[in-house]
Amino acid sequence: MLRVTFADIGALELQSALFKLSAYRRERLEQVRTELGKKQGAGAELLLCRALEELGLKTPPDIVTDENGKPRLRGGELFFSLSHSGPWALCAVSDREVGADIQERKPCNERLARRFFAPDELELVLSDSDRGRAFTEIWVQKESYIKALGLGLKLPLESFSVLSLPEPWGLWSRTEPGFCAAVCAAGPEKPEFFRETEASRLTFG
């Protein structure tokens, strides 16, 4: 099982959403200074809450972190990964290890690509007619892989290529006019769906 949802959280009513969030998330939001940053963190976890409720599981989620700082559900019922960028939030939920990332589409940053991309990834980006799209797609794919592993920046981005990931990892991406998103999971099963959700529904009425 691999479910991925995304939403534009720009219109999210933050105050009415707080009671739905985990203690872990509320503590983290206290350290966020900007309104957008708070909406991003809240919106991503609200997508997780919606997924858990649809699966018949309790909310707010009881979130803990492992030895590498990766957030997990206490008890290990499911694996999840959250991400946000600009007005977009994304959540992936799976019965196996998973990582997900979303980024607003931006122009190609060749300096970053040469520093952090593997040679075959760099070649792919520089040869693409839409370098901005290609750059962002590779970036979210790399981020989703290291998040799935749970190692964060302990694994240098330039040390691997998403064009040839080892087994058992599967990688899928989606590109929209405003963003690129990717999900990486242990196994060949494709995401069950990508689903848009209106921000006004995230507080569950």
Secondary structure, 3 states (H helix, E strand, C coil): CEEEEEEECCCCCHHHHHHHCCHHHHHHHCCCCCHHHHHHHHHHHHHHHHHHHHCCCCCCCCEEECCCCCEEECCCCCEEEEEEECCEEEEEEECCCEEEEEEECCCCCHHHHHHHCCHHHHHHHHHCCCHHHHHHHHHHHHHHHHHHHCCHHHCCHHHCCHHHCCCCEEEEEEECCCEEEEEEEECCCCCCCEEECCHHHCCCC
